[in-house]
Amino acid sequence: MKDLDININCDCDVIHADIVDKVRLVMPEEDELYDLSDFFKVLGDSTRAKIIWALDESEMCVCDIAVLLNMTKSAISHQLKALKAANLVKYRKEGKVVFYSLTDDHVKEIFEKGLEHIREK
């Protein structure tokens, strides 16, 4: 338990300019970081995380997702709208039925890596 008492703040006045300059050169633009932050905010909702998990397993329609999560179709549609706006899900129509799936493997990988990370505890 003593490790918890260690002060981890840097107590120096030395600036490592070479490191700062190196990182500054490759740091993403402010608008990219803003978009990235918004991307993670969308994933930060537990209902949307459940939907992403479900769609990681299988393409599904709104009705199926609603039954799976014990929610209304309206509530699921609302969340899917946010996920679609963030380019995390896509859809295809088959007659009157609309099937949703993850946009691409990047979404799948990000979600699965995040889940893997929290399961490491």
N, C-alpha and C positions, 0 to 999 in steps of 0.2 A: 504494500500500500504506500510505501514511501515514494515510489515513482510518481504518484499523483501530486506530491508536494513540490516537485521540481519546477522551478521557474523556467519556462521555455522562451521567454522574451529575450531578444537580442539586446545585450547591454554594451553595445559598442557604437562608436561614431565613425567608423571606417566605411566608406562607400566603395564597393567593388565595381567601379565604373565599367570595366571590361565586360562583366556579367550583365550589368544593367543595359549597356549598349547592345550587346548580343541579343538579349531578350526583346528589347525595344524594336529591333529590326524585323523580327518575325512575328511580333504581336499582331493579332487580327485587328482590323479596323473597328472603330467604335460601333458602327451600325451592324457589323457582323456579330459582335458580342451581345448587342442588344437583341438581335434576332435569336441568338443562341439561348439567351436568358428566357425569352418568350417561349421558345421550344420546350425548355425544361419546365416552365410554368404549366404548360398544357399537360405535360406528363405528371404534374404534381397533384392532380386530382385523383382520388382513389377510384371513383367510378370510371373515369377515363382509363386508368391503369387496368381495371378489370376488363374493360372492353378491348384494350390493346392485347391483354393476355389471351382473351378468348379468340381474337382474330389471329393471334400468333399460332393458335392451334388449328383453326379452320376458318374458311370463308363462311360468313353467316349473314342472315337477313335480320332486320330490326326485330321482328317477332321472336326469332330464336334467341337473340341476345337479351331481349326483355324477359323471356321466360327463364333463361339461365341466371340472370342477375336479380330476378324477382322485382322487376321495375316496370313502369309503364312504357309503352312504345314511344309516347311523347317525350319522356325523360331520356330515353336512349337516343332518339332522333336529335334531341338538343345537344347531347354530348358528341354524337357523331358529326354534327355540324362543326363543332369546335375542332375536332380531330381532323376533319377534312380541310378546314381553313388553315390548319397548321401543316397540311400536306403529309399527315401521318396515315391516313386511310384513303382508299379509293373505292369506287363502286362500279358495279356493272348491273344492267337490267336484263332480266330474263322474263319476258312477258310483263306481268304487273309486279313481279317480285324484284326487289333491289338487294343484291348481295354486296356486302362490304368485306374488304380484305386490307391487309397492311399495304402501304404504298410500294415498299420495296424491301430488300434485305437489310438495308441500313436501319430501318425502324426495328425490324426483328432483332438485329444484333445489338442495338442500343438497349432495347428492353431486356433482352436475355442477359446481357452483361450487367445491367443494373440489378437484376434479380440475383444473379450469381454473386455479386458484391455484397448484397445485404444478407445473403444466406451464409456468408463466411464467418459471421459472428461466433 
